[in-house]
Amino acid sequence: SGGSDGAFRKDTTQWVARVKHYKTLVPDLGTDKIRNVMDMNTLYGGFAAALINDPLWVMNVVSSYGLNSLNVVYDRGLIGTYNDWCEAFSTYPRTYDLLHVDGLFSAESHRCEMKYVLLEMDRILRPAGYVIMRESPHFVNSVKNLAAGMRWNCHQRDTENARNGDEKLLICQKKDWRSSKAASE
């Protein structure tokens, strides 16, 4: 509903190019260092489909307030679920090596505060795990500031189509840190 064959094909082609670019920014992507991946705002599962030959699996999450496209994800032979990102995501017993966020903040920021979504992301991301965020420059800058407080190392990058000023990439890695008291014991 709301999609078309042409939109599906365009999405698939677009994600192949995007993943190729992502692999230059996160060299661990495509290796056995990143095994558990979540696409937090998938449409047709294009991100997961572009990674199909890599040694990992992708949990595709369709926003419960977005286009109902989970059937397309399933038809591709991929796994997925719905979630309202203004609520917690049930992850037990799994955590993730990489979280991919494409337009989630732009789509959902009117419903809830994004700092709570970031805290949820921090909870489900493994230490030394990565976040690849594709968002408007406004949200990339906002998230970059909040992520520093969560002790994530972040750097902003251009998308694969550097001429497109509507989107930027924020690549973050969660630090494996301990309190100074625990470190001295």
N, C-alpha and C positions, 0 to 999 in steps of 0.2 A: 504494500500500500504506500503510495506516495513516491515510489521509485520507478525506474525504467531500465530496460536492457542497456541502453546507451549510458546511463548514469553508472550502472554497475561496471561496465567495461572501462569507463573513464576512471572510476575509483580504483580498479585493479591495476591499471597501467600507472596511475599516479603513485600508488603505494610501492610499486617496484622501484621507482626512481627515488622515493623518499627513503626507503630502507637502505638502498645503496649509499645514500648520503649519510644516514645515521651511522652506518658501519665505519665511516671515516671519522666520525666524531666520538664514537664509543667503540674502540677497537675490540673490546670483550664481546660485543654483540656478534653472534654467529659462532662463538667458541663455547666450550663446555663450562666456562666461568659464569655464564648467564643461562640458567635452565628454566626458571619459573618467571613468566612474563604476564603482566596484566595490561590489556588495552582498556583503559578506563572509560572511554567514550567512543566505542566502535560504531560504525554505520553498517557496513556489509562484511566486516572481517577482513578487509584488504590488507591491513598491517600484518595480521597473522598469516594470511595466505602468502604474502611476500617472504615470510620467514619459514615457510613450510619445509624446506630442505635443511634447515639448521637444527642442531641438537638441543631443542627447547620445546616447550609447549606454551601456548598463549590462552589465557582466560579472557574471552571477549565479554565486555560488560556493555550492555545497551542501557542507556538512560531510560528510566521508567517514565520520564517526561518528554522524551524525544520520539523520533520516528520509530515505530514498531518494526524493527528489521531483524529480530532474532531468528525468525524462520529462514532468512537468507544465510545467516551465519551457520545454522544447522544444515541447510542444503549444501553448503560448501564442505561439509564434513568436519566442521570446527566445533569447539565447545563454547558455551556462553551462558550468560544469565542476565537478568535485569537487576538494576539497583537504583535507588534514589540516593544520590551522593550527599544529600542533606541528612542522611541517616548513616549509621555504621554499616560496614560491609562484613559479613560473616566470613572469616578466613580460616578458622580453626580446622586443621592443625597447620595450615600452610602460610608461609610468608613468601614474598616475591623478591627476585633479584633485580627486576626492572619494571618500572611503572611507566606506561606511555599515556600521555594526556594530550588529546587533540581537541581543542576548542571547548573543553568542559567548563572552564571558568567563565568564558564568554556566554555560554548557553545557560549556566545555572546560577550565576552570581546574583540575579534578581530574587532568587528564592531563599538563599541562605548565605552566611558569611563564609568566604573562601578560606579563611584561616582555619576553620574547623575541618574543611576538606583536606587541607595540608596536614593537619595533625593526624587525621585518619590515614593519610598516605604515609606519614612517618611511622605510624604503628604497624602497618602491613609491609613496609619495606625493610629488608634485611640490612644489617650493618654492612657497609661498603656497597650497598645496592645503588642502582642508578634510577634517575627520573629523566625522561625525555618529554619536555613540555613544548607543545606547538600552540602558540597563542598570539593574541594581539600584543603589540609592544606595551600597552598599558598594563596588562596582566602579567607579562613577563617581568616588568620592573617591580610591580607590587610583590610578586611571588619571590623574586630574588632577594628583596629586603627581608621578608618573613623567613625565608629559608636560612638566611645567615643566623638568625636567632635559634634555629633548630639544629645548628651546626652542620649544615649541608654545605659542601663546596659546589658553587654554581658558576657557570660562565655562559654568557649569551652568545649565540651564533646566528648566522643567517640561515635561512632555509635553503633547500637545493635550488630554488629559484630566487637568487639574491635580489633581483629587481622587485620582487613582491614585498613592499613595505607594510602590507597589512598583517603579516605574520612574522614572528621571530621564534627561534628555538632557545630554550633554556635547558642546558644539560647540567644535572646536579648529581652529586654522589654523597650518600649519607656516610658520615664519619662513624667509625667504630670507636666510641669514646667511653671513658669511665670517669667517675668523680675523682678528684685528687686524693680523697681519703682512701678510696678503694685501691688506687694505684700504689699508695705507700704501704699498704698492708701486705 
